[in-house]
């Protein structure tokens, strides 16, 4: 008997990421590094006004600029002139009017990027400026000017459960607001379009959804999808901001018009205008509970500012509403969510996707309820915590683990941070020597959130994987090919780990993601490891079955490059079974179906999986200067199964940091429809000095319906970290603080 060889870098281990060293050393090729012979540069002219009619466009100055090869407007769009992820309402280039400041009006291709920018600036556009619609609540009124002819209401999601008139012994109310947050990825939008000999185009682009782009780009170019080929270029972060089309159509139009490759790279300021942001929210909540602190009802109204175009607002408001009471048992619910058009910058997907805004409100309410009842804020949450078998406001039953109470108990039991020392770096304001601690108060706060995983409401959510097993250099090797976008989350590593585990080989190559294989859906909604991981696993299983049929054995498996019995006996080498004939299988894999919401009551099994995370935040606040230092964060999260434990911890830490940013610093300042801080000088994001030590407690309570029992990881930490930090600031200051981000003037009254 021969003993089989195991696999050292399969599921459950933390192998080195293939892109990790290259990114750290600066050798990784991002989309902004792309280059081609005879390449031209593209630039965009954008509207300075949030709402205006276009009276005329004079291209004379741009056309006359030396080095300019093309100047295009809406009249030059060869196919459909509108695009959009869920609803095609956004013009490729403005047609007759502009609806937000920064809307593309014309595009230019030139032989140098500065020439292209100067030519774009030479275009003269005469506008009839109109008063913008900038208040989302007022925009819902019949008397409001219409942003679109269809009206300003994008979607209304009502949720009705139980008795709407039920009374409660204790009632707390609150009005809450969340500002506009930016994804703040470090690599601005960029891509390279190359015209092809068949009249089509090859586009190398940093995106989150290759096939989502493909359909929109092909339609706008008036080309069949077979003539538009997309390949994933190096992505410098995403967080939802690359789910929508930005310059994809523009670069392809310029390339096809000039017959030369065209590269477009946004500046940081242009990037702030060139992608969607997190929806600002205004929310009104009323919680009723009995004398013991058990929830009797929740009534709520959520208004999301979708900006000028639809993007994913209709799905975001569904998430905000269906998840809007939090991970709690509530027998009676009356909730209404609205997504509204305004002339503010367009809003769409960002990490947490609607659940972030709602969580800030309902967790603030739970703290109010605890105070009204004289209860500990964790105790009131545990008393109302969801459990398996409970029914959500949509009528959906919670199946699988729902460790809400356990997560809360874990963060409460985590060791507290050390007391503050004499080191100035441990004080708010740090070495600026603004204080010596005389005005500093410490506070502790808690938060827990719920997030759906995957696409919902009956969407056909699937991924395609092609796996080939062959002999390379005398060894059995696998190639995995999907269209799933690696945006920094480590998906390339996960795909290789799954192939190693299922096929029992060490050598695995993950091919570049492109549209020559079927769709993998978007790298969003915490879904890729679940859905594309499921597709890779299923394709590997199909390959393994084919290999075993070829070997004529159904009583063995693949392990260590060999065919092995359950007892560990090696019966054949995989190399000998494969010979010169590779085995290849392509599989489309779907999770269990979801269903649309009833448009009147909001009832329906809308979501496939739920994920939960809890946070405890400790903060120091200088109550005189309004400065906040987050001292430490403890967090606990159920991940189902940690396929790459190190990456899981990284996702939890990174998501928590993004929630910290929303809590105390990150906001796009929009005044009368104009972005006032489109730079990393004025739009502040947490640095390494702002991110505190974290205690991370990872639970692995397997989901029986998911591949390997896994649960989506990326979004939950962003959801509950924000309310936990704000709760801690409230505890330190005694202030109500009903808006995020919390700024110094909110703490000092100035």
Legacy VTK file of the C-alpha trace (Angstrom):
# vtk DataFile Version 3.0
C-alpha trace
ASCII
DATASET POLYDATA
POINTS 750 float
0.000 0.000 0.000
1.222 3.491 -0.845
0.227 6.498 1.286
-1.213 9.480 -0.591
0.276 12.976 -0.523
-1.867 15.815 0.888
-2.455 19.349 -0.367
-0.818 22.156 1.602
-2.652 25.224 0.237
-6.275 24.178 -0.020
-9.477 25.398 1.612
-8.986 26.454 5.226
-5.347 27.494 4.848
-3.873 30.960 4.220
-1.518 30.691 1.238
0.324 33.738 -0.041
-1.749 35.816 -2.437
-0.178 35.797 -5.920
-0.758 39.549 -6.312
0.282 40.450 -2.774
4.033 40.839 -3.138
3.674 42.656 -6.458
1.288 45.194 -4.937
3.485 45.793 -1.921
6.606 46.300 -4.047
4.873 48.479 -6.635
5.347 45.993 -9.480
1.673 45.124 -9.941
0.198 46.405 -13.214
-2.951 48.400 -12.522
-5.304 49.560 -15.263
-3.703 53.005 -15.185
-0.400 51.369 -16.234
-1.784 50.037 -19.541
0.003 51.020 -22.742
-0.304 50.302 -26.465
1.519 51.385 -29.618
0.057 54.509 -31.276
-2.080 55.050 -28.174
-4.184 58.188 -27.844
-5.463 59.714 -24.637
-9.100 60.436 -23.878
-10.529 63.284 -21.820
-14.052 64.276 -20.776
-15.781 67.640 -20.628
-18.218 67.699 -17.735
-21.037 70.009 -16.790
-20.302 72.590 -14.092
-24.025 72.835 -13.308
-26.263 70.367 -11.445
-29.264 71.229 -13.610
-29.323 73.078 -16.913
-30.525 72.935 -20.501
-27.850 72.744 -23.172
-28.486 75.596 -25.610
-25.549 74.924 -27.955
-22.151 73.225 -28.085
-19.292 74.768 -30.066
-16.522 72.241 -30.800
-14.447 74.581 -32.978
-11.699 75.287 -30.457
-11.227 71.629 -29.592
-11.179 70.443 -33.200
-8.586 73.083 -34.095
-6.221 72.041 -31.304
-3.050 70.465 -32.678
-2.828 66.786 -31.774
-6.580 66.236 -31.429
-7.962 63.226 -33.319
-11.624 63.163 -32.240
-14.212 65.339 -30.507
-17.528 63.553 -29.884
-20.905 64.445 -28.389
-24.216 62.662 -27.890
-24.899 62.863 -31.619
-21.942 60.553 -32.202
-23.141 57.713 -29.975
-23.605 54.892 -32.525
-26.071 52.738 -30.589
-28.397 53.221 -27.638
-27.833 56.586 -26.028
-28.876 55.537 -22.513
-27.394 52.955 -20.158
-27.799 51.797 -16.576
-27.358 48.742 -14.371
-31.014 48.331 -13.391
-32.773 51.015 -15.400
-31.351 52.598 -18.577
-31.828 56.280 -17.746
-28.272 57.678 -17.913
-27.022 59.266 -21.162
-23.659 58.197 -22.561
-23.175 61.929 -23.183
-25.641 64.608 -22.125
-28.588 65.043 -24.460
-30.307 68.436 -24.326
-29.853 68.847 -20.578
-27.599 67.980 -17.653
-28.885 66.576 -14.369
-25.836 66.721 -12.094
-22.606 68.628 -11.772
-19.952 66.497 -13.447
-22.199 64.899 -16.061
-20.189 64.082 -19.246
-21.054 66.367 -22.154
-18.289 65.689 -24.710
-15.179 63.518 -25.082
-11.859 64.144 -26.809
-9.001 61.947 -28.040
-5.539 63.437 -28.522
-1.940 62.309 -28.745
-1.056 63.563 -25.255
-3.147 63.626 -22.062
-2.559 67.328 -21.499
-3.543 68.082 -25.084
-6.758 66.140 -24.579
-7.537 68.070 -21.399
-6.829 71.437 -23.049
-8.985 70.519 -26.028
-11.863 69.502 -23.763
-11.555 72.826 -21.952
-11.716 74.621 -25.323
-15.239 73.303 -26.004
-17.800 76.038 -25.476
-21.142 74.986 -24.031
-23.932 77.499 -23.578
-26.277 76.513 -20.748
-29.636 77.737 -19.532
-29.102 77.195 -15.835
-32.098 75.890 -13.881
-32.663 75.673 -10.108
-31.555 72.188 -8.973
-33.668 69.745 -6.979
-31.395 68.941 -4.041
-33.628 68.000 -1.084
-34.692 64.349 -1.311
-37.710 64.773 0.956
-38.997 67.843 -0.880
-38.335 66.081 -4.194
-41.093 63.589 -3.320
-43.725 66.302 -3.198
-46.000 66.835 -6.190
-44.978 70.501 -6.283
-41.288 69.654 -6.853
-39.614 70.170 -10.204
-39.084 66.832 -11.934
-35.557 65.536 -12.431
-36.929 63.004 -14.934
-40.216 63.011 -16.808
-41.297 59.850 -14.969
-41.200 61.792 -11.683
-38.765 61.842 -8.787
-39.781 58.655 -6.977
-37.585 55.788 -8.111
-39.046 53.136 -5.826
-41.231 52.785 -2.760
-40.783 49.604 -0.693
-43.478 49.053 1.952
-43.113 46.415 4.678
-46.214 45.423 6.639
-46.241 42.770 9.349
-48.709 42.218 12.171
-50.945 44.874 13.718
-50.147 48.450 12.610
-52.131 49.952 15.514
-50.637 47.952 18.385
-49.640 49.923 21.507
-46.552 49.587 23.686
-45.626 50.487 27.269
-42.391 52.264 26.311
-41.943 54.248 23.109
-38.811 55.954 21.773
-38.535 57.986 18.586
-35.690 59.468 16.601
-34.739 61.189 13.388
-31.407 60.202 11.862
-29.234 61.268 8.978
-26.311 59.675 7.136
-24.065 61.774 4.911
-22.762 60.905 1.448
-19.747 58.614 1.722
-17.302 57.896 -1.092
-15.761 54.495 -1.817
-12.391 56.293 -1.876
-10.575 53.549 -3.765
-6.954 54.496 -4.380
-6.842 53.717 -8.107
-8.975 56.194 -10.094
-11.070 54.959 -13.006
-8.944 53.921 -15.978
-8.983 51.653 -18.999
-7.683 51.031 -22.509
-9.827 50.425 -25.618
-8.219 48.890 -28.728
-10.094 48.720 -32.063
-10.115 45.250 -33.615
-9.828 44.096 -37.223
-13.347 42.644 -37.154
-14.847 46.075 -36.505
-15.198 45.379 -32.803
-13.211 46.513 -29.821
-11.142 45.030 -27.015
-11.513 46.838 -23.693
-9.142 46.360 -20.778
-10.887 47.839 -17.785
-10.888 48.032 -13.987
-14.424 47.002 -13.129
-16.508 44.902 -10.772
-18.704 43.206 -13.360
-17.300 42.387 -16.795
-20.536 41.047 -18.263
-22.585 43.846 -16.714
-20.324 46.271 -18.565
-20.406 44.150 -21.720
-24.153 44.375 -22.219
-24.270 48.128 -21.696
-21.166 48.893 -23.785
-22.262 46.719 -26.721
-25.723 48.291 -26.742
-24.326 51.824 -26.727
-21.803 51.024 -29.466
-24.452 49.374 -31.616
-22.349 46.213 -31.808
-23.186 42.574 -31.116
-21.705 41.379 -27.803
-19.405 39.019 -29.738
-17.535 42.052 -31.096
-17.001 43.676 -27.698
-14.428 41.784 -25.652
-13.651 42.844 -22.087
-10.664 41.788 -19.997
-10.110 42.678 -16.370
-7.212 45.060 -15.850
-5.569 45.555 -12.448
-8.125 47.018 -10.034
-7.035 49.531 -7.407
-9.971 48.992 -5.051
-13.713 49.140 -5.693
-16.177 48.867 -2.729
-19.120 49.258 -5.139
-17.843 52.315 -6.992
-16.853 50.331 -10.100
-20.119 48.448 -10.493
-21.489 51.142 -12.804
-20.129 52.093 -16.218
-17.895 55.183 -16.150
-15.628 55.771 -19.163
-16.089 52.338 -20.754
-18.314 53.504 -23.601
-16.350 56.740 -24.031
-13.003 54.992 -24.521
-14.520 52.517 -26.985
-16.249 55.270 -28.974
-12.999 57.191 -29.312
-11.036 54.068 -30.271
-13.543 53.046 -32.946
-13.773 56.618 -34.269
-10.001 57.099 -34.557
-8.994 53.527 -35.360
-6.336 53.739 -32.637
-6.039 52.553 -29.035
-7.401 55.084 -26.545
-6.547 55.213 -22.854
-8.539 57.134 -20.273
-7.427 57.822 -16.695
-9.453 60.022 -14.379
-7.802 62.501 -12.062
-8.742 62.247 -8.393
-11.133 65.199 -8.705
-12.734 63.697 -11.788
-13.085 60.372 -10.014
-15.254 62.023 -7.366
-17.593 63.089 -10.182
-17.169 59.925 -12.241
-18.630 57.249 -9.981
-21.597 56.749 -7.671
-21.433 57.244 -3.904
-23.194 55.922 -0.812
-26.769 57.203 -0.598
-27.346 59.987 1.902
-30.261 58.989 4.095
-32.887 60.625 6.251
-34.716 58.252 8.569
-37.555 58.484 11.084
-37.959 55.642 13.606
-40.364 54.729 16.379
-39.734 51.703 18.595
-42.301 50.350 21.029
-41.440 47.808 23.723
-43.050 46.217 26.758
-41.896 46.977 30.286
-39.323 44.174 30.114
-37.692 45.633 27.020
-39.079 43.224 24.447
-39.923 44.891 21.180
-43.624 45.168 20.347
-43.396 47.187 17.131
-41.160 49.243 14.880
-42.416 52.006 12.606
-39.956 53.640 10.251
-39.587 55.778 7.157
-36.333 55.785 5.168
-35.609 58.249 2.354
-32.511 57.630 0.233
-31.159 60.345 -2.074
-30.398 58.499 -5.311
-29.059 61.547 -7.122
-29.555 62.159 -10.808
-29.712 58.584 -12.173
-31.023 55.233 -11.002
-27.851 53.108 -10.772
-28.678 50.459 -8.126
-30.928 52.664 -5.986
-33.938 50.363 -6.387
-32.006 47.441 -4.896
-30.337 49.589 -2.224
-33.668 50.839 -0.896
-34.980 47.279 -0.804
-32.031 46.266 1.345
-32.389 49.276 3.631
-36.068 48.497 4.133
-36.078 44.695 4.402
-33.147 44.847 6.849
-34.356 48.049 8.454
-35.307 46.747 11.912
-31.995 44.940 12.427
-31.333 41.397 13.672
-34.231 41.497 16.126
-37.574 39.787 16.727
-40.334 42.299 16.045
-43.917 41.012 15.730
-45.363 44.223 14.264
-43.665 46.321 11.591
-44.730 49.293 9.498
-41.838 50.437 7.357
-41.557 52.460 4.168
-38.423 52.970 2.121
-38.104 55.483 -0.709
-35.394 56.022 -3.306
-35.629 59.459 -4.859
-34.153 61.287 -7.858
-32.451 64.632 -7.189
-29.878 66.767 -9.004
-27.210 65.675 -6.554
-24.387 63.341 -7.665
-25.652 59.844 -8.550
-25.579 57.289 -5.746
-25.448 53.520 -5.966
-23.515 50.573 -4.595
-21.145 50.920 -1.668
-20.057 48.326 0.852
-23.091 47.558 3.017
-25.572 48.551 0.290
-28.428 50.173 2.237
-27.917 48.175 5.417
-25.331 50.701 6.648
-27.763 53.593 6.743
-30.541 51.614 8.418
-28.204 50.110 11.027
-27.126 53.525 12.267
-30.776 54.383 12.899
-32.028 51.149 14.466
-28.969 50.720 16.683
-29.296 54.316 17.872
-32.898 53.464 18.699
-31.877 50.371 20.662
-29.595 52.529 22.810
-32.466 54.984 23.370
-34.719 52.101 24.343
-32.150 50.762 26.805
-31.844 54.195 28.408
-35.621 54.598 28.651
-35.930 51.205 30.348
-32.856 51.550 32.536
-31.337 48.453 30.933
-27.821 47.662 29.800
-27.569 48.354 26.032
-26.288 44.837 25.345
-28.958 43.216 27.496
-31.782 44.889 25.568
-30.259 43.675 22.318
-29.770 40.121 23.563
-33.339 40.077 24.854
-34.611 40.774 21.330
-31.987 38.871 19.332
-33.015 36.862 16.274
-32.722 33.093 16.498
-32.987 30.328 13.910
-36.618 29.774 12.979
-37.684 33.356 13.693
-39.685 35.245 11.073
-38.358 38.458 9.576
-40.584 41.455 8.696
-40.807 40.142 5.115
-42.201 36.811 6.326
-38.946 35.029 5.531
-37.887 32.454 8.104
-34.302 32.568 9.374
-32.692 29.268 8.418
-29.251 28.234 9.517
-27.180 29.825 12.289
-28.154 33.265 13.590
-25.754 33.811 16.508
-26.897 37.353 17.307
-26.900 36.988 21.090
-23.636 35.037 21.042
-21.852 37.722 19.010
-23.020 40.422 21.398
-21.939 38.425 24.443
-18.533 37.824 22.882
-17.746 41.483 22.236
-19.032 42.439 25.690
-16.777 39.812 27.282
-13.677 40.853 25.316
-10.879 42.255 27.460
-11.088 46.045 27.801
-8.290 48.195 26.394
-5.656 49.501 28.817
-6.232 52.774 30.577
-4.851 55.883 28.954
-1.212 56.665 29.784
0.769 59.906 29.751
1.867 59.542 26.114
0.382 62.438 24.120
-0.040 60.113 21.151
-2.745 58.355 23.144
-4.873 61.490 23.361
-7.309 62.985 20.857
-5.244 65.432 18.862
-2.106 63.390 19.485
1.279 65.062 19.330
-0.347 68.342 18.283
-0.304 68.955 22.062
-3.832 70.340 21.973
-4.640 68.879 25.383
-3.075 67.114 28.316
-6.189 65.130 29.040
-8.135 67.569 31.156
-11.139 67.567 28.804
-10.947 63.940 27.682
-13.769 61.517 28.466
-13.895 57.806 27.650
-16.972 56.010 26.338
-17.932 52.484 25.265
-20.618 51.631 22.722
-22.061 48.589 20.972
-23.578 47.788 17.606
-24.764 44.736 15.725
-25.985 44.476 12.154
-27.560 42.150 9.635
-26.716 41.940 5.931
-28.062 39.869 3.065
-25.538 37.984 0.917
-25.907 37.786 -2.840
-28.422 39.236 -5.262
-32.010 39.190 -4.119
-35.690 39.510 -5.078
-35.679 36.750 -7.695
-32.583 37.901 -9.560
-30.975 35.050 -11.516
-27.795 35.030 -9.455
-25.245 32.619 -10.912
-21.608 32.251 -11.828
-19.804 30.314 -14.542
-16.530 28.450 -14.101
-14.394 26.589 -16.617
-11.823 24.179 -15.174
-9.248 22.203 -17.139
-7.030 19.448 -15.759
-3.978 18.557 -17.829
-0.355 17.455 -17.671
2.167 20.329 -17.664
5.887 19.662 -17.280
5.261 16.128 -16.152
2.806 17.167 -13.410
-0.962 17.291 -13.227
-2.066 20.938 -13.257
-5.376 22.781 -13.255
-6.485 25.985 -14.956
-9.465 27.870 -13.542
-11.177 30.443 -15.735
-14.030 32.698 -14.584
-15.144 36.250 -15.303
-15.128 37.107 -11.593
-13.419 40.420 -10.850
-10.540 40.387 -8.398
-10.875 43.824 -6.807
-8.521 43.255 -3.887
-10.628 40.815 -1.877
-8.450 37.775 -2.610
-10.756 35.891 -4.961
-7.912 34.698 -7.201
-6.403 32.927 -4.199
-9.735 31.382 -3.181
-10.357 29.939 -6.652
-6.952 28.254 -6.600
-7.536 26.899 -3.084
-10.826 25.319 -4.134
-9.235 23.693 -7.186
-6.419 22.270 -5.069
-8.891 20.879 -2.565
-11.273 19.329 -5.099
-8.725 18.040 -7.641
-5.892 17.113 -5.331
-3.202 18.964 -7.300
-0.745 21.621 -6.155
-0.230 23.417 -9.458
-3.214 25.701 -10.223
-3.357 28.671 -12.573
-6.196 31.184 -12.412
-6.670 32.673 -15.877
-7.258 36.379 -16.392
-10.927 37.236 -15.983
-12.562 38.166 -19.295
-15.779 37.774 -21.260
-14.681 34.701 -23.242
-16.188 32.661 -20.408
-19.733 33.019 -19.062
-20.753 35.645 -16.548
-19.700 35.464 -12.911
-21.899 38.353 -11.827
-20.595 41.331 -9.903
-17.896 41.402 -7.247
-20.370 42.908 -4.822
-23.017 41.858 -2.301
-20.438 39.675 -0.484
-21.298 37.041 -3.100
-18.215 36.059 -5.093
-16.722 33.447 -2.762
-20.212 31.986 -2.342
-21.321 31.990 -5.979
-18.089 31.857 -8.000
-16.567 29.650 -5.326
-19.588 27.398 -5.755
-19.141 27.410 -9.531
-15.432 26.531 -9.310
-16.206 23.764 -6.821
-18.943 22.354 -9.091
-16.719 22.524 -12.190
-13.920 20.757 -10.319
-16.351 18.070 -9.213
-17.391 17.575 -12.842
-13.729 17.308 -13.893
-13.018 14.831 -11.107
-15.984 12.695 -12.118
-14.762 12.675 -15.737
-11.269 11.618 -14.633
-12.655 8.779 -12.543
-14.803 7.602 -15.449
-11.722 7.586 -17.647
-9.867 5.553 -15.019
-12.810 3.192 -14.655
-12.906 3.679 -10.879
-15.778 5.060 -8.840
-14.321 4.058 -5.462
-11.433 6.549 -5.350
-10.788 10.269 -5.115
-8.003 12.633 -6.226
-5.368 13.526 -3.699
-1.763 14.618 -4.059
-1.764 14.043 -7.805
-2.919 10.464 -7.395
-6.076 8.354 -7.392
-6.564 7.230 -3.806
-8.983 4.899 -2.047
-10.804 5.838 1.157
-8.197 3.845 3.037
-5.329 5.865 1.562
-4.149 3.324 -1.012
-2.775 4.851 -4.217
-4.127 3.015 -7.243
-2.831 5.256 -10.053
-0.986 8.482 -10.823
-3.161 11.271 -12.196
-0.532 12.011 -14.864
-0.947 8.511 -16.268
-4.734 8.757 -16.359
-4.691 12.148 -18.111
-1.965 11.386 -20.614
-2.160 13.801 -23.562
-5.906 14.388 -23.256
-6.920 17.176 -20.841
-10.265 17.072 -19.077
-12.282 20.296 -19.194
-15.718 21.161 -17.826
-17.744 24.385 -17.766
-20.468 24.766 -15.145
-23.084 27.410 -14.345
-23.820 27.334 -10.615
-26.763 28.934 -8.806
-27.683 29.254 -5.170
-31.213 28.462 -4.043
-33.756 30.846 -5.597
-35.024 34.051 -4.045
-38.390 35.683 -4.723
-39.715 39.178 -5.414
-41.293 41.207 -2.643
-45.033 41.707 -2.691
-45.369 45.334 -3.887
-48.101 46.077 -1.311
-46.860 44.327 1.831
-43.184 43.664 1.218
-43.641 39.969 1.970
-41.426 37.406 0.272
-38.289 35.281 0.632
-36.147 37.998 -0.921
-32.692 37.027 0.330
-30.628 33.837 0.076
-28.369 34.220 3.119
-27.882 36.515 6.107
-24.642 37.504 7.797
-24.176 39.047 11.246
-21.408 41.037 12.931
-21.132 42.815 16.282
-18.782 45.563 17.458
-17.751 47.126 20.740
-15.995 50.469 20.395
-14.000 52.337 23.009
-13.340 56.014 22.337
-11.712 58.991 23.997
-13.359 62.345 23.313
-11.985 65.783 24.073
-15.289 67.406 24.936
-13.808 70.916 24.789
-12.177 70.614 21.358
-14.546 68.114 19.763
-11.761 65.664 18.927
-12.316 61.899 18.902
-9.824 59.061 19.148
-11.064 55.511 18.678
-9.015 53.645 21.255
-9.928 50.048 20.456
-12.538 47.941 18.685
-13.642 44.421 19.542
-15.628 42.590 16.902
-17.178 39.168 16.438
-18.545 37.766 13.179
-19.885 34.451 11.948
-18.242 33.609 8.602
-19.667 30.104 8.194
-16.306 28.711 7.125
-13.064 30.650 6.767
-11.711 29.489 3.423
-8.650 31.759 3.804
-8.503 32.711 7.510
-5.976 35.503 7.068
-8.045 37.148 4.326
-11.171 36.825 6.455
-9.502 38.742 9.275
-8.269 41.306 6.773
-11.790 41.816 5.425
-13.153 42.281 8.930
-10.435 44.789 9.854
-10.789 46.696 6.596
-14.565 46.834 6.738
-14.428 48.053 10.319
-12.031 50.825 9.313
-14.434 51.928 6.571
-17.232 52.091 9.132
-14.961 54.150 11.370
-14.489 56.582 8.490
-18.240 57.075 8.134
-18.613 57.521 11.891
-16.168 60.381 12.399
-14.716 61.808 9.181
-15.880 60.680 5.734
-18.451 62.830 3.924
-18.738 64.304 0.460
-19.860 67.867 1.087
-22.590 68.674 -1.451
-23.934 72.224 -1.447
-26.660 73.158 -3.947
-25.744 70.077 -5.976
-22.015 70.896 -6.109
-19.276 68.723 -4.573
-17.122 70.999 -2.429
-14.360 68.573 -1.426
-13.379 66.366 -4.414
-9.872 65.521 -3.175
-8.132 63.467 -0.526
-6.967 66.734 0.995
-10.525 67.662 1.948
-12.317 64.303 1.817
-10.755 62.561 4.811
-10.310 58.804 5.111
-8.781 56.916 8.037
-5.025 56.466 7.962
-3.033 53.891 9.887
-2.862 56.401 12.751
-6.666 56.564 12.954
-7.313 52.813 12.936
-7.119 51.370 16.456
-6.063 47.922 17.651
-8.797 45.361 17.002
-9.800 42.180 18.768
-11.309 39.976 16.064
-13.348 36.926 17.060
-14.203 34.713 14.057
-16.999 32.159 14.387
-17.397 29.333 11.873
-21.007 28.165 12.097
-21.542 26.485 8.772
-24.453 27.325 6.488
-25.769 23.970 5.217
-26.871 25.504 1.900
-23.558 27.200 1.029
-20.365 25.747 -0.494
-18.155 24.553 2.380
-20.712 26.186 4.711
-19.267 29.630 4.019
-21.005 32.945 4.648
-20.282 36.256 2.916
-17.724 38.265 4.904
-16.928 41.615 3.289
-19.864 43.880 4.192
-21.057 43.114 7.767
-18.082 44.748 9.546
-18.802 48.059 7.804
-22.410 47.992 8.976
-22.207 47.717 12.757
-18.891 49.484 13.381
-20.358 52.931 12.662
-23.190 52.840 15.242
-20.895 51.264 17.838
-18.419 54.132 17.540
-21.152 56.769 17.665
-22.704 55.035 20.694
-19.337 55.243 22.416
-19.090 58.958 21.635
-22.587 59.448 23.065
-21.542 57.579 26.202
-18.531 59.872 26.589
-20.368 63.130 25.933
-24.021 62.621 26.814
-24.991 64.143 23.454
-27.774 62.746 21.246
-25.716 62.668 17.992
-28.280 61.669 15.379
-26.100 62.252 12.308
-22.945 60.737 10.848
-20.208 61.550 10.375
-19.839 63.145 13.799
-17.832 66.324 13.376
-16.125 68.517 16.009
-18.887 71.126 15.859
-21.432 68.456 16.791
-19.492 67.826 20.008
-18.789 71.407 21.038
-21.923 73.167 19.843
-19.924 75.614 17.716
LINES 1 751
750 0 1 2 3 4 5 6 7 8 9 10 11 12 13 14 15 16 17 18 19 20 21 22 23 24 25 26 27 28 29 30 31 32 33 34 35 36 37 38 39 40 41 42 43 44 45 46 47 48 49 50 51 52 53 54 55 56 57 58 59 60 61 62 63 64 65 66 67 68 69 70 71 72 73 74 75 76 77 78 79 80 81 82 83 84 85 86 87 88 89 90 91 92 93 94 95 96 97 98 99 100 101 102 103 104 105 106 107 108 109 110 111 112 113 114 115 116 117 118 119 120 121 122 123 124 125 126 127 128 129 130 131 132 133 134 135 136 137 138 139 140 141 142 143 144 145 146 147 148 149 150 151 152 153 154 155 156 157 158 159 160 161 162 163 164 165 166 167 168 169 170 171 172 173 174 175 176 177 178 179 180 181 182 183 184 185 186 187 188 189 190 191 192 193 194 195 196 197 198 199 200 201 202 203 204 205 206 207 208 209 210 211 212 213 214 215 216 217 218 219 220 221 222 223 224 225 226 227 228 229 230 231 232 233 234 235 236 237 238 239 240 241 242 243 244 245 246 247 248 249 250 251 252 253 254 255 256 257 258 259 260 261 262 263 264 265 266 267 268 269 270 271 272 273 274 275 276 277 278 279 280 281 282 283 284 285 286 287 288 289 290 291 292 293 294 295 296 297 298 299 300 301 302 303 304 305 306 307 308 309 310 311 312 313 314 315 316 317 318 319 320 321 322 323 324 325 326 327 328 329 330 331 332 333 334 335 336 337 338 339 340 341 342 343 344 345 346 347 348 349 350 351 352 353 354 355 356 357 358 359 360 361 362 363 364 365 366 367 368 369 370 371 372 373 374 375 376 377 378 379 380 381 382 383 384 385 386 387 388 389 390 391 392 393 394 395 396 397 398 399 400 401 402 403 404 405 406 407 408 409 410 411 412 413 414 415 416 417 418 419 420 421 422 423 424 425 426 427 428 429 430 431 432 433 434 435 436 437 438 439 440 441 442 443 444 445 446 447 448 449 450 451 452 453 454 455 456 457 458 459 460 461 462 463 464 465 466 467 468 469 470 471 472 473 474 475 476 477 478 479 480 481 482 483 484 485 486 487 488 489 490 491 492 493 494 495 496 497 498 499 500 501 502 503 504 505 506 507 508 509 510 511 512 513 514 515 516 517 518 519 520 521 522 523 524 525 526 527 528 529 530 531 532 533 534 535 536 537 538 539 540 541 542 543 544 545 546 547 548 549 550 551 552 553 554 555 556 557 558 559 560 561 562 563 564 565 566 567 568 569 570 571 572 573 574 575 576 577 578 579 580 581 582 583 584 585 586 587 588 589 590 591 592 593 594 595 596 597 598 599 600 601 602 603 604 605 606 607 608 609 610 611 612 613 614 615 616 617 618 619 620 621 622 623 624 625 626 627 628 629 630 631 632 633 634 635 636 637 638 639 640 641 642 643 644 645 646 647 648 649 650 651 652 653 654 655 656 657 658 659 660 661 662 663 664 665 666 667 668 669 670 671 672 673 674 675 676 677 678 679 680 681 682 683 684 685 686 687 688 689 690 691 692 693 694 695 696 697 698 699 700 701 702 703 704 705 706 707 708 709 710 711 712 713 714 715 716 717 718 719 720 721 722 723 724 725 726 727 728 729 730 731 732 733 734 735 736 737 738 739 740 741 742 743 744 745 746 747 748 749
